[in-house]
Amino acid sequence: MQYEDLRHFQQVAVSMLRAGWKKHDTHLINASCGFGKTAVASYLAQAFAKSGQKTLFAAPYVTLVDQTYTRFSQYGHTDLGVIWQKDERTDPTAMVQIASADTLIRRAFPDDIKVLIVDECDLKRKAILEIMKTPGLKTIGLTATPYAKWLGTHYQNFIKPVTTQQLIEDGLLTPFDISAPFRPDLKGVKLKKNYAGDYDYDEDAISQIMGDAKIAGNILDNWLRYGENEPTIGFAPNVSTANAYTTQFRAAGISAEVVTADTPIEERKVIFNRFADGIVKVIWNVGVLGAGFDSDVRCIIWAKPTKSERTWVQGVMRGSRPAKGKTSAKLFDHSGTYFRLGCPTQIEYFELHDGSDGMEEARKAKREKREKSTEGKTCTQCQRVKEPGEYVCRRCGHKPLAGEITVDVDETIGLKTVSGKVKTYTMEEKAIFYGELLGYQKERANAGKNYSDGWVSNQYKKRFGVWPKGLAKVPRPVSPTTAGYIKSSQIAYAKGRAKA
């Protein structure tokens, strides 16, 4: 791989690294999922090897050892060795070594390594941090989420060549279409320290809340309505909830699988291949798909309440990779995390901190302000998070009425839980809408296009959350409002079909 083979922002990253190379021993390159950090690492490793500097790439997970070896080979590396158990590709003389971080810290660090590249460097491993202190060793950390408080004490040169929004504008990532069908009450849930040293919700307490049958039903119902049968990965709090969600999907005839840390590597490969082929439609995971999963994902179901920006961004951004015909990715947040942490594509850090510089207090205040203001308001009909200035929902065409508040919803789609006035529909209004649907059905039949009774019932349920039981089947002239609603619904459906 040559410098000219890199994309523009990748070249910017390399240039920024060169500018601070002599001044600093430790460097951290921050860029979003989809930026191509592996390509940059490959180029750097080749360049160092050509100059006689032996380089070691430390992969955080075993699955990433194989992935990195394959990618480096595709990028033109011919002098590669692997440090992982008794791997047959072991070659201590190779100028570029790819190591499992867990294997690396159990062995003596090779004394001929001049450059250490640490992938997902925000995963704290004390042994790696000690290795970084080796005299004469240069270290390059790679991460999409440089949020940990301790990073600023170990990395000197912070390199941020591009923001997530810039990658979206350049077509290198896709934006998200976000919905918030459910927002659980997490008041009183105790916190525990996580792997990054930050406090997050206690897993057992969260699993009890999210394992409720009503929540599981809400997750399935929402996906059936708006998931458009897109390839989907779901994030669950623990194994028991992941199994419960999977069972629920399978009972509805959806091909779903579970992947956890205990799932054997070979079994994971089979599931991932079946997912890529479209045989498996939904994969529920627990702490597995937050990195190194590059399949075409078009829908994320987030059922894991968290206070961790890293957990949120690393997981959700699995859906941001571009693919043929993909203009956006769906994000269904059933955990309230969107309101707590904000849109994952907008979370950006422009400097590192060490926990003692006052930055954490500023970030905490910002998070609290966001949670109180709920910057993104939801459509009261389909629970899609509307963008600033978006009055009529672009998904379902719903136009808020005077006094209607759009904030959050409970587990029963169609029943709005808000602080303020709630828009309720009288039976007369429902009957009029139902009659106009029947009138539209009759008009289309006269034009030679048949709309079934099932279509009428589904349109009614989509708006009111219940089936049209007990209503008289009396067609009425279609009002402009109902005609607009139907047209918007058809446009949304056509877009979904086009993506499929």
N, C-alpha and C positions, 0 to 999 in steps of 0.2 A: 504494500500500500504506500502510495506517494502522498505528499502534502496536498497536491492538486486534487487527489481523490476525495479529500474531506469536504464536507459541506461548509458553507460560509461560517456558521456559528461554531462549528468544530475547529476551523482554522483560527477563529478568534480565541478560543480556549487555549489552543497551543501557543499562540502568540503571547497571551497573558501569562502563561506558565513560563515561557522563555524570559519574559521581562523580569520576573522575580526569582529566577532559578538560582542565581549566584547569591542573592541576598538572604534567601530562606532555605531551611532544610526540610520543612514540611509544607505541603500545598494541598488545598482542598478545592476540587472542581465540582461546582454545584450546577446541575441542569436536570430538567424534568425527565421523567420516563419518556422514551421516544426520541430523545436528543441524539442518542448514539454514543453513549459513553464507552461502550465496548470497542467501537471503531477507533475512537480517540486513543484508548489504552493500547490497542493493537499497533497503531501508528507509532506511538511513543516507545513501546517496547522494541519495535523494529529499529527505530532511530538510535535508541540507547545501545542495542546489541551491535549495530554497525560501528559505533564509536568505542566498542570494547567494554561497555558497562553491562554486566549481567543483571537481568531484571526478573523480579518475581511478582506475579499477579496472585493476590490472595482472594479466593472466592468464598463468600460467607456460607454457602450451602453446597452440599455434595452435588445436587443437580446442576449447579452453575459451573462446576469443574468441566463436565462434559460439554456443556453449551459453549463455554469460553474456548475450550480446545478446538471445537468445531469451527467457531467463528474466526479464531486466529488463523487456522489452517486455510479457511476460505479467503482471508485477507492476504495470503501469501507467505505465512510463516512456514519455514521448513526445519527450523532448529528449535523444537519444542520438547520440554520434559514435564512430567506430572509428578507432583508430590501428594499422594493420596493412598494411604494404606500400602498394599502391595501391587499397585497398578502396573500393568505390563508396559505402560508408556514411560515408566521411570527412566530418566537419563540425566544424571547429575552434571554431565558435561554440557548440556544444552544451554544456550545463551539466554533463553526465555523459559522460565519455569511457571507452571500454573499449579497452584497449591490449594488444597482444602484448608481453610483457616483453622478448623478443628485439628487436623493432622499436623499442621505447621506448628501450633503452639505446644504440641506434645513432643516435638523433636528439637534438637539443637538447630538454631537458625544457621543456614549455610553462610560461612564466613566470606564467600566470594560474591555475595549479592551486593550490588551498589545502589540499585533503585527498587523500592518496594511500592507496588500499586495495590491499595486496599479498596476493594469493591464494597459498597454499602458501609462506608467507614463510620457511619453514625451508630452502627451496632457495636456497643462497647465490649471490647475484649481486653482485659488488663494486660494479658500476655503480649498482644499485638502492640499496645501502647508502650510496653517496655522495650520491645524490639525496635520501635521507632527511635529510641534513644541511642542506638548503636552508632558509635563514632564513624563518620564518613558515609553514613547511609542517608540517601534522599528518599522521602516518602511523598506519594501522591494519593490522596484520598478521593474517592468518587462517591457521590450521593445525590439523590433527588430531594432529600429532606434533611438539611443541616440544622435541625431544630434543637438538638440536645445541648444542655447547658455546658457540658464539659468540653465540647469540641474546641472552643476558643482557647483552652489551655494547652491543647496538643497540636493544633494546626495554626501556622503563622500567616500563610498567604491564602486569602480567600478569593477564589476565581469564579465569577458568575458571568458567563459569556452571553446569556440570553434568558429572558423570562418565559414562563409557560404561555402567556398570552401572545408573545411574539411567535412562538412555534405554531400556535393555532392560526394566527394570521398568515403564516407562510405555508399553511397546509400540511405541516409536519405532525400535527396533532389535531384531533377533532374535539369540538366543544361538547358540553353536556346539556341534555334536556332533563331538568331535575324535577322530581315529584316528591312530595312529603306526605304520603298517605296516613302516616301514624306518628305521633310524638308521645312517647311514654313518659310517665311521671317518675323522675329519678331523684326526687327530693328525699334526702335521708340515706341514699345508697352510699355505703362507706367506700373509701378509696384505698388503694394499695399501690406500692411502688412497682413500676414495671421494669423491663429489661434495660430501658434507657435512663432509668433513674428518676423518671417523672411519675406523678401520681395519676392513676387511672381507676375506673370503676372496678370494684371487686367482681371477679368473673362469676362466682357462685350466685351472688345477688342478681346480677344482670341476667344470667341464664334462667333464673326463676321468673323474672319479669317477661323476658322475651320468649319463654317457652309456653306461655299461655295459649290455649287453643284458639282464642279469638284473634290473637296477633298472627298466629300461623295461618289462620283462615284469611285474614286481611292481606297477608303477603301473597298468598296464592291467588286470591280474587283480583288483586290489583295487577298481577302479572298477566293473568288471563285476559283482562280488559285492555291493558295498554302495552304489554310486553311484545306484542306482535310476533310472537314465536321466535324472537331473536336469540342468538347464542348468548347465554347468560351465565355469569358467575355470582354466587351469593356468599356473603360473609356472615358467619354465625358466631355467637359468643363462645360456644364450646361444642364438644362432640354430640352431647345428648340433644341439643337444640338443632344442630345440623342434621342429625338423623331424623328428628321429628319433621323438619321442613321437607326433607327428601321424601319421606314416607307420604306426606301430604301431596306433594307434586306427583308422585308415582300413582297415587290413588286417583288423581285427576287425568291419568293417561299421559303424563309428561315424562319423558325419559330423563331421569335425574340420577346423579351419583354424588358420593361424599368423598372428599380427600382431606386427610388430616396428617399430622406429623408422623403418625404411626403407619400410614399407608405405604407399603413397600414401593421402592422406586420403579420396579418393572410394572407393577399394577398401575401406578400413576401414569406411566407412559402409555399404557393401553387406554386408560380413560381419556387422557389428553388427545390421543389420536382419534378416538371415537368422537370426541367433542369437535375436533377440527374437521371431521368428515360429516358433521351434522347429525350423527346417530344419537349422541348424547346432547340434549338441549340445555340442561342446567347442571352446573357443578357447584355444590355447596362445599365450602372449605372452612377450616379452622386454622388460621395462622400459617397457611401454605402459599397462597397465590398472591402474596404481597410483593413478590419480586420474582423475576426470571420466568414469567409466564407470558409468552408472546403470541398466543393464538388470537384469532379475530373475535374479539368480545364486543358485543353491541348493546349489552344491557348489564348493569350492576344492581344487585339487590343488597342493600346495606341494612343488616339486622343486628348490628353489633354496636351498641352505644359506646362512645369513647370520648375521652377528653384529650386524647393524643393526636396532635396534628400529623405526626409521622404515620401512625396506623391508618388514619383517614386518607391521607394523600397517597401513600404507597398502595393501598388497596384499590381505591377508586380509580386511580390513573391507569389501571390495567385495561380500562375501557376506552382509553384515549388514543390508542394506536390507530392510524388511518388504514383503510382497506377499500377495496373497489366498491363503489356505490355507497359508501358510508359518509354521511354528512354530519352526523352527531351521534352521541351515545346516550342511552337512557340511564338515568340514575334514580332508583327508587329508594329513598331514605326512610326507613321505618323506625329510626332510632333517635331522631331529633338532632343528629350530629351536624346537619347542614346549618341549623339555626344556632348551634353552639360554636362551631368553628368556621363556618362560612364556606363559600364555593371552593372546592379543592384546587381549581385552576388559578385562584386569586391569592393563595397563600404563598407569599414570597419573603425570603430573608435576604438582606443585602449586606449583612455582616455577621460574624460569629460573636458569641458572647460566652463568658465563663461563669455565669450565674451570680457574679458579684458586681456587675456594672450597671444595675438598675434597669436593664432592658426587659427582664422578666415581668416586673411590675407594670411596665407600659403595655406589654403584650396581654397581660391578664386583664387590664382595664379595657383594652380594645375588644377582647373576647366578650367581656361582660356587657359592654355597650351593644355589641352585635346581637347577643342573645336577647337583650331586652327589646331592641328595636325590630328584630326579625326583618332584616333588610329585604329579603325575598319573601313576598306574600304569595299565598297559594290560591289557586282558583278553587272556588267553593264547589264546583261540579266535578272536576277530575283530579284535584289536588296537585296539579302541576305548579311548580314555583315560577311565578311570572317575573319577567325582567322589568327593571325600572322603566316606567312609562308605558308598559304594556297594559292596556285597559281591557280589551277583548281578548280572551284566552286564545292563543294561536293553535292549541290542540283541539279543544272542543267547541270553540266559538262562543263560549258563555260570556255574557255581558253583565257585570255586576249591577244590581239595582241600588237605588238610593238607600243608604243606611246599612248596606250589606258589608260586613267586615270579612276580610280574607286573611286569616292568619294561620291557624292550624286546625287539624281535624282529629277525631278520635278513631277507634278501630273499626267502627261501623261506617263504611263509605255511604255518604248521603246524609249523615247526621253531623252537623258542624258544632265544634266546641270552641267558642270564642268569648272574648271579653268585650261585650258591646252588643248591639242589636244583631239578631240572627234572622236571616231571611227564611221564612217558612212559606210553603205553598198551600193554598186552600185546595180542597177537593174540586172546587169549580175550576181553578186555574189548571189543575192536573187534567181534568176532564176536557177542557178546551184544547190543551196541548195534544192529548191523545186523539181527539177528534180531528185535529189538523194533520196529525201523522196519517190517519186513515184517509183524509182528503188527499194528501200527497200520494199515498199508495194508489188511490183511484185515478188520479191524474196520470201517473206514470203507466198504469195499466192501459188507459185509453191511448197512450202514445206507443203502446206495444212493448213496454218494459215492465216486467213483473217484479214487484217488491213483496216479499212474503210476509205473512202475519208475524213470523219470528223477527223479521227486521223491525217491524213496528214496535213489538214488545221490547226488544233490546234497546231501541232508541229511547223509549220511555224510561227503562230501568237505568240507562246511562245517565239520564238527567236527574231522576228522583231517587235512585237507589233501591227501588222496589219494583215488582212487576205490576202491570195494570190490571189488578184483579177487581172484579165487580163493576167495571166501567162499561157504559153502553157503547156499542160499536156504531157510532153515528158520525159519518164523515162530515167535516166542516171545511170551508174555504181556508186555504193556507195563508196565514198572516206573513208580512215581510220579516218579522222577528223569527218566526219558526222556519221560514224558508232560508234565512241566513244561517240559522243553527244547523239545519240539515246540510247546507252547502259546506260549511266549515267542517262538519263531521266527515263528509265525503272526501274533502281535500286531505284531511288527516289520514283517512283510510288509504287513499290513493298513494300518498307519500310512503306509508308503511309498506304497501304492496311493491312499490318501485324499489325500495331498499331491499326487500326480500328477493 
